[in-house]
Amino acid sequence: MKIGTRAMNQNEYLPTKVLIPFFGKKKPIIGVEIGVLGASGTVAMLNRMPNLKIYGIDPWKHFPGRGFEAERNQEWHNEMYEHSKNRVKEFGNRCILLRMTSDEALEHIKEKVDFVWIDGDHNEDQVRKDIVNWKTKLKDISILGGHDWQIDHIRKVVKEEIGDVETGDDFTWWKEIKK
């Protein structure tokens, strides 16, 4: 990083440095975001990519013992879901929020997608399931990526399942998938 510049957070970095250079802004693309929380990333992608239709997947549910935001009480999750719905309302049918786990959402998304971004349940087994399961939904040339590269078990699982990846600001990781 150059002196005097700041690192981008994932909400800026993902569309600006990964998705737009790869897909452009003209050809329609379909994405999946696993782990929406307050829809900051969703809104950032939709604002920067007028060609994007995105499925935002999050159970917005309290999961004891899972760490991160899953530890928050159910009232907080309900509020975050309502907040997310309000934030994406202006994008109409370009954004479909699915209040369910990523495992459940597999059955609801029938079409192939251009990218999958994994930042949901950080449990090692679930990260592995998300990579394995969602790779099957990717188009022949696509992007699979996620957040929290600084977590040892995420790095381990990603390397085991898809090999070496690119990394960027705010602990982002991704790989171009060619089938």
C-alpha positions as CSV (number, residue, x, y, z in Angstrom):
1,M,0.0,0.0,0.0
2,K,1.3,3.5,-0.9
3,I,1.9,6.0,1.9
4,G,-1.1,8.3,2.2
5,T,-3.6,5.9,0.8
6,R,-6.1,3.9,2.9
7,A,-7.1,0.3,2.6
8,M,-10.6,-0.2,1.2
9,N,-13.2,-2.2,3.3
10,Q,-14.7,-5.2,1.6
11,N,-17.8,-3.3,0.6
12,E,-15.6,-1.0,-1.6
13,Y,-13.0,-3.5,-2.6
14,L,-15.2,-6.3,-3.9
15,P,-17.1,-4.4,-6.6
16,T,-14.3,-1.9,-7.4
17,K,-11.2,-4.2,-7.5
18,V,-12.7,-7.7,-8.2
19,L,-16.2,-7.8,-9.8
20,I,-16.2,-4.8,-12.1
21,P,-12.7,-5.5,-13.6
22,F,-13.8,-9.1,-14.2
23,F,-17.4,-8.7,-15.4
24,G,-17.6,-5.0,-16.5
25,K,-20.8,-2.9,-16.1
26,K,-22.7,-3.8,-19.2
27,K,-23.4,-7.6,-19.4
28,P,-26.1,-8.7,-16.9
29,I,-24.6,-10.7,-14.1
30,I,-26.1,-12.7,-11.2
31,G,-24.4,-12.9,-7.8
32,V,-24.9,-14.5,-4.5
33,E,-23.9,-12.9,-1.2
34,I,-23.9,-15.3,1.8
35,G,-24.0,-13.2,4.9
36,V,-25.9,-10.0,4.4
37,L,-26.1,-8.6,7.9
38,G,-27.1,-5.0,7.4
39,A,-26.9,-5.0,3.6
40,S,-23.9,-2.7,3.4
41,G,-22.1,-4.9,0.9
42,T,-25.2,-5.6,-1.0
43,V,-26.0,-1.9,-1.5
44,A,-22.4,-1.1,-2.4
45,M,-22.4,-3.7,-5.2
46,L,-25.8,-2.7,-6.5
47,N,-24.8,1.0,-6.5
48,R,-21.6,0.3,-8.4
49,M,-22.9,-2.3,-10.8
50,P,-26.1,-1.4,-12.6
51,N,-25.9,-4.8,-14.4
52,L,-26.1,-6.8,-11.2
53,K,-29.0,-9.0,-9.9
54,I,-28.0,-10.4,-6.5
55,Y,-29.4,-12.9,-4.1
56,G,-28.7,-11.9,-0.5
57,I,-28.7,-14.9,1.9
58,D,-28.8,-14.6,5.6
59,P,-30.9,-16.4,8.2
60,W,-30.9,-13.3,10.5
61,K,-31.1,-15.7,13.4
62,H,-29.5,-16.2,16.7
63,F,-27.2,-19.2,16.7
64,P,-25.7,-19.8,20.2
65,G,-22.0,-20.8,20.2
66,R,-21.4,-19.8,16.5
67,G,-19.5,-16.6,17.2
68,F,-19.6,-13.3,15.4
69,E,-23.0,-11.7,14.8
70,A,-24.7,-15.1,15.2
71,E,-24.3,-14.6,19.0
72,R,-26.6,-11.6,19.0
73,N,-30.1,-12.0,20.3
74,Q,-33.0,-12.7,18.0
75,E,-34.5,-9.2,18.4
76,W,-31.3,-7.7,17.0
77,H,-31.4,-10.1,14.1
78,N,-35.0,-9.2,13.4
79,E,-34.1,-5.5,13.4
80,M,-31.1,-6.1,11.0
81,Y,-33.4,-8.0,8.6
82,E,-35.9,-5.1,8.6
83,H,-33.0,-2.6,8.1
84,S,-31.7,-4.7,5.2
85,K,-35.1,-4.9,3.5
86,N,-35.4,-1.1,3.7
87,R,-31.9,-0.5,2.4
88,V,-32.4,-2.7,-0.7
89,K,-36.0,-1.7,-1.5
90,E,-34.9,0.9,-4.0
91,F,-33.3,-1.7,-6.2
92,G,-36.5,-3.6,-6.8
93,N,-36.1,-7.0,-8.4
94,R,-32.3,-6.6,-8.7
95,C,-32.0,-7.7,-5.1
96,I,-33.7,-10.8,-3.7
97,L,-33.2,-11.3,0.1
98,L,-33.6,-14.9,1.3
99,R,-34.0,-15.2,5.0
100,M,-32.6,-18.7,5.4
101,T,-29.3,-20.5,5.7
102,S,-27.0,-20.9,2.7
103,D,-27.8,-24.6,2.7
104,E,-31.5,-23.9,2.5
105,A,-31.0,-21.3,-0.2
106,L,-29.4,-23.8,-2.6
107,E,-32.9,-25.2,-3.3
108,H,-34.4,-21.7,-4.0
109,I,-31.8,-20.5,-6.5
110,K,-32.3,-22.5,-9.7
111,E,-30.2,-20.4,-12.1
112,K,-26.4,-20.5,-12.5
113,V,-24.6,-17.5,-11.0
114,D,-21.6,-15.4,-12.0
115,F,-20.2,-15.1,-8.5
116,V,-20.6,-16.2,-4.9
117,W,-19.3,-14.2,-2.0
118,I,-19.0,-16.1,1.3
119,D,-19.1,-14.1,4.5
120,G,-21.8,-16.0,6.5
121,D,-21.4,-18.6,9.1
122,H,-17.6,-18.7,9.9
123,N,-17.7,-22.2,11.4
124,E,-15.1,-24.3,9.6
125,D,-17.5,-27.0,8.5
126,Q,-20.0,-24.4,7.2
127,V,-17.3,-22.5,5.2
128,R,-16.4,-25.8,3.6
129,K,-20.0,-26.7,2.8
130,D,-20.5,-23.2,1.3
131,I,-17.6,-23.6,-1.0
132,V,-18.4,-27.1,-2.1
133,N,-22.2,-26.5,-2.4
134,W,-22.1,-23.2,-4.1
135,K,-19.3,-24.1,-6.6
136,T,-22.1,-26.2,-8.2
137,K,-24.1,-23.1,-8.9
138,L,-21.3,-21.2,-10.6
139,K,-21.3,-20.6,-14.4
140,D,-18.4,-22.0,-16.4
141,I,-16.3,-18.8,-15.9
142,S,-17.0,-17.1,-12.6
143,I,-15.7,-15.8,-9.3
144,L,-15.8,-17.5,-5.9
145,G,-14.6,-15.4,-3.0
146,G,-15.2,-14.3,0.5
147,H,-14.1,-12.4,3.6
148,D,-12.0,-13.0,6.7
149,W,-8.8,-14.4,5.2
150,Q,-7.1,-13.7,8.5
151,I,-8.9,-16.6,10.2
152,D,-6.7,-19.7,10.1
153,H,-9.4,-22.3,9.4
154,I,-10.9,-20.2,6.6
155,R,-7.5,-20.0,4.9
156,K,-7.1,-23.8,5.4
157,V,-10.5,-24.7,4.0
158,V,-10.2,-22.4,1.1
159,K,-6.8,-23.8,0.1
160,E,-8.0,-27.3,0.5
161,E,-11.1,-26.8,-1.6
162,I,-10.0,-24.4,-4.4
163,G,-6.2,-24.0,-4.0
164,D,-4.4,-20.7,-4.2
165,V,-6.4,-17.5,-4.3
166,E,-6.0,-13.8,-4.8
167,T,-6.2,-11.7,-1.6
168,G,-7.0,-8.0,-1.1
169,D,-7.8,-5.3,1.3
170,D,-9.9,-6.0,4.4
171,F,-9.1,-9.7,4.4
172,T,-10.9,-10.5,1.1
173,W,-10.0,-13.5,-1.0
174,W,-11.3,-14.8,-4.4
175,K,-10.5,-17.0,-7.3
176,E,-11.5,-17.1,-10.9
177,I,-13.2,-20.4,-11.5
178,K,-13.0,-22.0,-14.9
179,K,-14.9,-25.3,-15.4
